[in-house]
């Protein structure tokens, strides 16, 4: 046990979101007889893997003090490329899809770095523009996967465990280690916490931010390829509103929008909370509309609680 | 951060010295860009500068424009409102659905009341509880979307008697040869511009957005100021819903999806800083019109409509970049 505790120690402690996840888990176990089964739990992991993968990258960008609104569009473009180029070569198609994510991430990061324009504006523009690129490339058509190996991959399992769940959990572990054990992770907190001080400390701020944008671009593209493989198709509107879900998950996980604070363990909790909530309500046959309302209410409650618990009373002026 | 004094509109250069003209040119960059793009498009398409085409474009842009007027005030006050798209869906579905049930007058009054209530919730959470406006309005976006779907049961709504109702006036009517949506857009923009530039209230919003601490120390009730900006934003959304519902005489439950982004794009293009404390309504109007004319010009040139998104992407970043570069007197940041 101590080794596990030690693993979580350091930057991360057990976040309140995990208490919430466990509470949800217990609640739905009682409410639905189907909830607590191995099949359903792996199902939740598969369902959350798309948002979860992007959230891993987004955590880095948000700890860095930036935000990326273009992830949904990047996901859509990668999915379209992966399915659209399948006739040329499947390997090439996947490489092109992942490459497009890395390239667009690099472009976002480069523009933020060189021009100094706020990441919110840069990626908001990219969100519109990349969606335009998708429509330009697809000609407003949906693509269907012909390659059986590709279409089967998304639904395949290793033993009893779905491949998508394994990919997500392995990526989460890697990103957790990068954030807590490497210089890059340490610099991410430093840059987000105090950009001027980190420049003085010799961190190459611009390049560092750009790398994190590349990371989130890559994960968005990876999520797009996996989603296309899972569905066996790609539509031009794929990934719409995903940025909202991803940001919601990351914020639920305790990462601060102002930068300098956050963790992958928390993000994992945020992603699972959303996944369990959707899955559990689905099993209870709550209409999908209510989930939106409940999620909004939960997000605002978390913010209020967070504000009450961590309010730095000296920092703000009371009237 | 620009003060309220600097952000007042300068439609004419103060002194006709060389420096005066130069500062006028840099301050009115967006207007010059607007005229230039009109000039270029008029070469590529003969219809572009026709009166009917200009009126069509302005009428189409007026819905986004009306919302953008309200969101500009929120942004000048130092916050963001991402929930306007969902609110537009909500208000449009509500007013259209209630039109047949309780009559147009009651429907419009109830719709305004409920939309302002949502604005008040936003304003309370952000103004008084001081939560982050980005996340709050993001959460509201999904919650309101949920409400719309619950209310409409996922069905589209429409008005039964489309010809016989005076409700059509707001979207399809004309007063003195000018379409009502354009009139509403123009009127709201002029009123808000005057309020922001020439009243104490406007000065307080600029002060709160520019430097909240200083504003509080100088006796401004910041909480109420922030709260009121969300009421203004909600009021504008309700006006836009009136136009939209009346124009289509029906509503899909996702009709406003993505509007918040187009609104933001127009505002950013108009040169209003997302940091708050600077900006002006008339520049927002021009930003929204540029988006409308770019879309229209590209369509007339035969390009598909989504090309405008790519063009918008480039133009937004260029516009903000040049503005920033002008302020810091160098094109690129200095850090490595």
Interface residues (C-beta under 8 A of the other chain):
Chain A: X111 X113 X114 X115 X116 X117 X118 X120 X121 X122 X124 X125 X126 X127 X128 X129 X130 X131 X132 X133 X135 X136 X199 X204 X205 X206 X207 X244 X247 X248 X251 X257 X287 X288 X289 X290 X291 X292 X293 X294 X295 X296 X297 X299 X300 X303 X304 X307 X316 X317 X319
Chain B: X125 X129 X130 X131 X132 X134 X135 X136 X138 X139 X140 X141 X142 X143 X144 X145 X146 X147 X149 X150 X154 X212 X213 X216 X217 X221 X222 X223 X261 X264 X265 X268 X274 X275 X304 X306 X307 X308 X309 X310 X312 X313 X314 X316 X317 X320 X321 X324 X325 X328 X332 X333 X335 X336
